[in-house]
């Protein structure tokens, strides 16, 4: 799998992170043919292996992303697959520095529960799949709940910091 070009904010020239660096903070990704994803079957296989479910299409605009621009976390993994459009997720590393992870067509991303992050779009519109990361949730719920910083008292944040410290991400 080719390396994802994530970089550490404020470095000139850009300091890129390796796949191992991303794995240390819990970021997982898979390259998938965005034009043939259903027939390819990779997303279904990954969802089955990781106990994810219920994906559906979402159209996202820059105006909608204003809510996602605020630093927040979720109680479950955030799973993104862009069918088109581009942008990046900004998230924190172990030293609380910003990392920019590009979100582009054809990559399925998993950002772990409890990590502070925000989404920035570079295109006016993007189309993506919304994948639920927890089968135990009520299927009538609309999706991920946003908990804005500070949310350090939440169990998901404490568990993320424990996994971050131990380097233990599945």
N, C-alpha and C positions, 0 to 999 in steps of 0.2 A: 504494500500500500504506500503510495507516495506521501511524503510528509506534508502536513498542513502548515501553512505559512503564518502561524500565530507569532506575535511579537510583543515584547515588553515595552510599555509606554514610556516615552521620554528618552529613548536611547537613539543616538545618532552615531554611526549608522544604525539602522534598526537591528536590535538583538532578537534573532528568531529563536523560538523554542523548539526543541526536539519532541518527537512523539513521547519519549520517556518523561520529559518535563511536563507535558500535558497530562499524561497518565498519573503523575504524582499529585496533580490537583483534581483528578477525577474526570477529566474530559476524555470521552471516547468518540470515535468517529469511524464511519465506513463510507467508501466511495461506491456510489450506486448510479446506474444509468437512469437519469431523471426522465428521459423520454420513453423508457421501457421498464419502469420500476415494477409495475404490476406483474408483467410476464416474467421478469427476472426472478421474482420471488424472494430476494434477499431481505427486504424489509419484513415480510411475514416471518421468515426464519429468525431474524434478530428479535422481533417482538415475542415470538414463542420462547426463545432461549432466555430472554430477560423479563418475561412475564408482563410485557406491555400489551396494549390492546387498543381497540376502538379508534382507528385513525380515520380522519375525515379531512376534506379540503378546506383551507382557510385562505381568504384573500386579505392581505394586510396592506394598509396604506401608511404613508408617513404620518398622517394625522392620528391614526390609530396607535401608532408606535409611541406617541407622546407619553402614554401611560407606562410603556415598557422602558422609557428613557430614565425613569427614576430607579435608583439602585434598590433592588429587592431580592428576595429569595422565595423559594417554594418548598412545601413539605414533601414533595416528590420530585423525582428526576424530571428535567425538562428535555423533551425529545423533539428535535426540529429536523425537517427535511424540506429544503427549498426546491421547488419545481422551476422557479425562475426568480429573477431579482437578485439583489446582493446587499450586503451590509456587514456588520460584525457585532459580536457579543463582546462586551467589555466585562471582565470578571477579575477578581482579586486572587493574587498568588499568596504563598505562605507569609510573605513580608508585607501584605496588604498593598502591593503595587498593582497597577492596572495592567492586565494582559488583554490584547486585542485578538480575538479569534474570528477570522473571516467566515461569514456564512454565505455560501455560494451554491449555485445549482449543482445538484448531484452528490451532495455529502449529507449523510445522516449523522446528526450530532446528538450526544447525550451529555447534558450538564447536570452534575449531581445535586440532589436535594440538599438544601442548606447553604449553597454557595451564593454569595452576593454577586449580582450581575445586572446588566442592562443591555437592551438591544438598540442598535442604530441601523437605520436603513440608508443605503446609498442610492437606491432607486425609488421612484415615486410609489411603486406598487410591487409587491411580491406575492407569489402564490406558494403555499406550503402545505404540508400535511401536518395535522395536529394528532399526536400520538399520546395516548394516556399511559402513564407509567405505573399505575397501581390498579389492579383489578378489584381491589377491595372497596374502592370508592363507589359511591352511589352513581350509577350510569346516567342519572338525570342531571347530575352536576354539570355545569357548563365547561369546566376545565380547571386549570391551575389557579390557585388562590395566590394573590400577591401580598407579601408581607414586606413592608418597606423598612429600610434601615432606620433606626436600630431594631433588630429582632434577635439579638444575641441570646435572649433567654429561652428561645424556642428549642424544643428537643431536636428538631432536624438540624439546627445550626450547631448545637453541641455535638451531635453525632458526626456531622461533617468535619468539625474541627478535630475530633478524635481520630477519624479515618485519615484526615490530612496529616496529622502528627505521626500516625503509624504507617502511612503510605499504603493503606489497605482499601483499594477501590476495586470492586468486582468488574 
